[in-house]
Amino acid sequence: MPRVQFADDRMAPRGTPLLVFATVLGSLTGLGPFACYTGANGDGAGDDAADSADGTGAGATDGATDGGGSTDGGPGAAECGGVGSGYAPMRRLTAVQYRNTIDALFGGAVAPGDSFPTTSIHKNYSNNPVLNVVSLPAAMDLLQAAEDVATQVIDDVDTIVTCPGAQDQSCASAFIDDFGARAFRRPLEPDERAALLSLYDGASATDGFADGIGTVVAAVLQSPQFLYLVEQGGETIEPGVVALGDYEIATRLSYLLWDSMPDAALFEAAAAGELQDPDAIEAQVVRMLGDVEQSGPALERFVREWNHYDGVAAYDKDAVAYPQFTTELAAAMDEELSRFIRGVLRSDEPTLERLLTATETEIDPQMAALFGVPAPSPDGWGAATLDANRGGLLTRPAILAEHSHANNTGPIFRGELVRTQLLCEPMPPPPADAMANTPAYPDGATERQRSEILMNHMGCGGCHALMNPIGLGFEDYDAIGAWRELDVDGGPIDNQGEIVGGPEAVTGEFHGVAELQAKLAASDEVTACFASQLYQYTFGLEAAQVLECAVEPVAAEFVAAGGDVRALVVALARSNAFRTRIVEDQ
Amino acid sequence: MQRRRTTRSNGPSEGRSRRGVSRRNLLRGAGGIAVALPFLESMNRAQAGGAPLVRYLQFMHVEGTLVNEWAPSGSPDQMVLSSILSPLESHKGDIVVVSGLENAAGGQFGENGHISNGHTIFTSARNTGNNAMPDGPSIDQVIAERMAAPTPHRSLQFAIGGGNLGEYQALYAGAADPVPSDTVPTQIFAALFSDLEVDPDLPATTIQRLHARRQSVLDTVLGSLEGLAPKVSAADRITLENHADKIRELELQLANEGEAGAGCTTPVLDLPADYDTSEYGSAWDANRDDVSSRVLIDLMVMALACDLTRVGTLQYTNYDGPTFPWLGQGIPGAYTGWHAMVHDIPNMGDVSVPRAVYTWYMGELAYLIDQLAAMPDQDGTLLDNMLLYSTAEMGDPAAHGGWSLPIVLAGRAAGALETGRHSPQDGRTTGDLYATFISMLGLGDTTFGAAEFTTGPLTL
């Protein structure tokens, strides 16, 4: 089996000069200077800030391994080095990944179980394992979802299991080998095969072949090898770091790019031992990105989760203030967001800059009315080019509505989105007593007036100065993302915003979201931040768990490639971090 | 108001005789294990000096109530029920009306009025995780865990009007650990009753056969978890060991048989022909709540009677869109919807329409109490041996405020609750009320929720 020289790879990542962004990487790894408040409040937030301020934190081990959700300060450079491997906690399939995987496993012949547990999102990304532990109700839900699928298999066994001869133990054994290997995403171990065959024997003895098969399916779909992305790795390439096996690399690729299990071509490449070679990985990535039916939704999900967008239901908004915000309009906004993201990512210029500035989208009559432009088609969706005030992700109505209150705009939410997701500067949660000590606001105050009061109230300004002034630059857009001319006091909108602190290139005042996005799009730090976000999404990490030396080469390549998202995915998949993992106390 | 049943039961006497005559009809636990009926033992429990079985059931309606007119008048011992509470008149001796309580956590949760109230009404907990999830468990889950009853289900939760709870995800097993709810009557029936009484003369269905093999399937899953755990890193091992613990708990839970009471029998679903039982069908349509409410109440009562669980929740979920067509009241009228109407209650000269809706919810509560009072249990009825707690997610609908919650307690909690009274509790909190429940049910130390929202148990 070919073995690559990981260390060489890292020192010369595909011939690109190694760029060092001291401030970017500091903030990428949670070491930024944004200890905006200190003080113990019992939830760890104060500790966070204090840890990250001095850059030592509690170290990598705590941050990466504490299943209880520690966000202790980021690891220092001392913990990485060598090939630049990173942490990769075991991830449970998300609800989306479960549905896609069941579809792929049975070729669409059975419906996924309805009761698969809801996926909770912790610290940005749905594959973060902290919240998605198996509780007793979740164990019951997993059982019922597996039985739901097993029932369909039993009732339709003749079409789902093809036996060359009789429906007997020999056919069942072949099914177990094939189905088990695809469900566990690697060939079965002898003891796994024996346990499943024993289960088959017991059930089939009393109830026949179909029940034997169905019972095996019910067990496989509840097994940890199916439910979790288990990465044991193989060869130790330096102390504490193992190279992943080919099947594990295939699985990382398929869930990153497709939100689903590996297909036959990936399994073949893994079986042939080809996936240790970065060039072979790149070829797979190019092939998989080309399957836009699968890669489109997966990358779109990343963009949505990156923007902290989880969908806005009609009931999220005040029906008196926004009677036009119906279920139908909410659905249209969601669809427009999809079409915008996929449009950029499928275009000839799938860059971060275009995600932040593109004015091309697709709209229907409802969205046309919201945007105040003619509908391209009287009863469906069609291409439209909007003005600069409707360019980029941050002016999408769905995103704006998500980051708003029920009946007014949300400068805090909007500013926090930019600060944490585009600048990669994590904000601590409010102190425990914050909501009990909110200031009094005069009736009818504008958000700008309220922000002034808040930032001068007790210690609130320490953190809110990092969020509210950015969010005030979004005041042109109301709580459902519609353009507005007048503020709540009847005066004209003031759309001046300001980024306080942060990378030098983006610091300072701006007017409106178009100008803000142009600034962000031109920033190497924001570009590097996007790479870190994809890295967190890939491995289910919190920002504080990202190791500088693991993500740095990927971010550098992404910047060098002009922020091309496809180049980023290739760089990530080729990186040492993608092909290895740090192994702690086994 | 006409009370229409949506399930039929074979009736207690028929159920008893069927099962008394012959052991051919076996009661199966959800684990699929056929067992001899425990009927005689449970009937004799009280006579044998054992502690009575006590159940806890909570009932949550939505959009508060008319806080200015809801509370009873008269003295606490001679309460006169308001118009909204009038459906409970025949059960006046079975209830305690609790007025003036506040869910103090709702105002401190930092989300919109529905999320803040919906996620704290049963938890009295803060939200410090930046994920709109409360920091602690709901009272039903605490009671269920402490009861640790030998029933097939630790708790059951039915959502009337749709199961994707979102804002009204009210139940949590722990911090940020939401407990899912069931919604579709046919799915609930299949999960709970499909193998309750199996006729050995009929071939078992696919799902019955799968249920019968749950233990061996879960044993295989457990073997995988135990085999894999030593091969992964420390944090991942904790995840797998925790998962394995839950599988062991589930195996024990599924092997439980409960102690079915005299009224236990397999209900027969009797839904209208146009009630669509597919996912996102009629069960999600709040304008079918008149049907969904009755059938889910019936299923819950029978689940309690059969001792499938001793802790349950019935909650309405749609506060926004229902037009309550069965009331014939013309909602939304001039408003964009029911939700918009309640926001404007202070400006409405005539509140007869919202009054009719709030009175309807109390009618559903009365129907639930009727069923509990009619169900034989131990040496009395289910109502005697339970604590039933009814509230809305908020008090004042116009402000979406958590004060002046419309709380009704019912049942005698096996003698721990003295009923037939109005209990004003101005200035006290839901945290205090839940501490009271824990005390009343004899379940250990009596603190509940965030410490700043409670001062200890109430004197009801």
Interface residues (C-beta under 8 A of the other chain):
Chain A: D43 A45 A64 T65 D66 G67 P89 M90 D114 S115 P117 T118 S120 I121 H122 P129 L131 V133 V134 S135 L136 P137 A138 A139 M140 D141 L143 Q144 A146 E147 A150 T151 I154 D155 D191 E192 A195 L196 L199 G202 A203 D207 D211 G214 T215 A218 A219 Q222 S223 P224 Q225 Y228 V230 Q232 A313 A314 Y315 D316 D318 A319 V320 P323 H405 A406 P429 P430 A432 M435 A436 V583 E584 D585 Q586
Chain B: Q108 F109 G110 N112 G113 H114 R126 T128 G129 N130 N131 M133 R154 G166 E167 A173 G174 A176 D177 P178 V179 P180 A191 T206 I207 R209 L210 H211 R213 R214 S216 V217 L218 T220 V221 G223 S224 L225 G227 L228 K231 V232 S233 A234 A235 D236 I238 T239 L240 N242 H243 K246 I247 E249 L250 Q253 E279 Y319 D320 T336 G337 H339 A340 H343 D344
